[in-house]
Amino acid sequence: MKTYSYKHPKVLSLINAIPEAAGKAKAMNLPYWILAQKSHPFGVVIVGQEPQQLTAPRGTPIALVALEPSQASSENLSDFISTATKLVTEKNLANALVTLSFKHRRAVMQFQQAGFEPFDDYYLMYRELSQHWTPTIGLQFKPIKLRETREWFMVATRYLAGTADTALNHGLQYMLDLPDTFLTRYHASEKLYFVVRGETTIGVLDIHGTNGWIGNMAVNPLSRRQGYGKQILTFALNQLKTRGCSQAGLRVHVNNKPACQLYDSFGFKKTARFKRLLWWNPTYAAS
Ligand SMILES: CC(C)(COP(=O)(O)OP(=O)(O)OC[C@H]1O[C@@H](n2cnc3c(N)ncnc32)[C@H](O)[C@@H]1OP(=O)(O)O)[C@@H](O)C(=O)NCCC(=O)NCCS
């Protein structure tokens, strides 16, 4: 299998055969390499630095492997995996993360056989936004200004801790050390809120107003099971509807029972399940 840098003249002709993997690479706006066997592309390796996936401290060089779904059952998948890890090793990157559909069990198994370890297991859930939800508890949703973004992350880190979401738990340790550039970018793309009852902050929320995405929601551990989670979700759904979204989507770890149950009770349906697997480069040396 050959690797083609994003600058290679052949890249444009290869990219059409792997629209999903190429779309990821382009959306991330990072350097990438296409892996192809005799002009037949399998996927890409995208190269960046943390914070991208919150797998390692900021500045750590990392890779994201995007396998084109149509190639998941290919007989030559092991060649793709070994070429990807070779590239990661040559570039002295610390790790490589791959996201695979739960349906592609054989591919999941092959990545694991090659040394990738289970990192995450999540559902995508969606529901239509056809109705308006009526709040029943008087909560304030305080929009976060740019200068308050770091404080929001500090509070969110406390409120999001301790769930069964293993990838989130891993990432939380890096959330207090996010660079200003990340915070500025995040604040520009998300709507962040503190959720306040009286004088007390009881929760956090972030939604993406244009693509109908609920990024994070959490209730202070001391204030749980008092109906606040339902109120936060009510607000999030109404906001997304008001902003013109026709549906709301989110990701939730398959073992996060409280959250899964909350979303189920609001009519969210599981539309897909994904596994993320992480490979640590044994020869990585921080410079
Ligand atoms: C999920 C979370 C936001 C729920 O907040 P909450 O204020 O406790 O939720 P509510 O009191 O409004 O409960 C709403 C529903 O959630 C479900 N739920 C909440 N806690 C639950 C638990 N411990 N076990 C099972 N179901 C639970 C129930 O369906 C509940 O409805 P019910 O009380 O009528 O049975 C809260 O547990 C939390 O902050 N968890 C950590 C962060 C997190 O996981 N966020 C979601 C990331 S995708």
The ligand as a Gaussian input file, in Angstrom:
#p B3LYP/6-31G(d) Opt

LIG

0 1
 C      -27.413000      12.947000      32.801000
 C      -27.646000      14.074000      33.809000
 C      -27.478000      15.412000      33.080000
 C      -29.067000      13.979000      34.341000
 O      -29.288000      15.098000      35.196000
 P      -30.337000      15.052000      36.422000
 O      -30.562000      16.452000      36.849000
 O      -29.890000      14.090000      37.445000
 O      -31.612000      14.473000      35.650000
 P      -33.129000      14.597000      36.101000
 O      -33.257000      14.656000      37.588000
 O      -33.788000      15.677000      35.313000
 O      -33.670000      13.178000      35.598000
 C      -34.143000      13.044000      34.288000
 C      -34.183000      11.598000      33.859000
 O      -32.854000      11.127000      33.627000
 C      -32.793000       9.747000      33.981000
 N      -31.842000       9.613000      35.068000
 C      -31.205000      10.593000      35.756000
 N      -30.353000      10.065000      36.647000
 C      -30.444000       8.731000      36.526000
 C      -29.793000       7.637000      37.146000
 N      -28.857000       7.838000      38.093000
 N      -30.104000       6.391000      36.736000
 C      -31.011000       6.177000      35.787000
 N      -31.688000       7.189000      35.146000
 C      -31.391000       8.431000      35.511000
 C      -34.197000       9.340000      34.400000
 O      -34.857000       8.920000      33.228000
 C      -34.766000      10.649000      34.896000
 O      -36.166000      10.682000      34.826000
 P      -37.032000      10.243000      36.126000
 O      -36.485000      11.024000      37.287000
 O      -38.406000      10.629000      35.710000
 O      -36.789000       8.782000      36.280000
 C      -26.677000      13.969000      35.026000
 O      -26.702000      12.627000      35.504000
 C      -25.253000      14.356000      34.731000
 O      -24.884000      15.530000      34.774000
 N      -24.384000      13.368000      34.435000
 C      -22.956000      13.624000      34.193000
 C      -22.720000      14.306000      32.866000
 C      -23.293000      13.521000      31.712000
 O      -23.242000      12.315000      31.670000
 N      -23.827000      14.277000      30.739000
 C      -24.351000      13.697000      29.529000
 C      -23.260000      13.555000      28.537000
 S      -23.885000      12.845000      27.031000

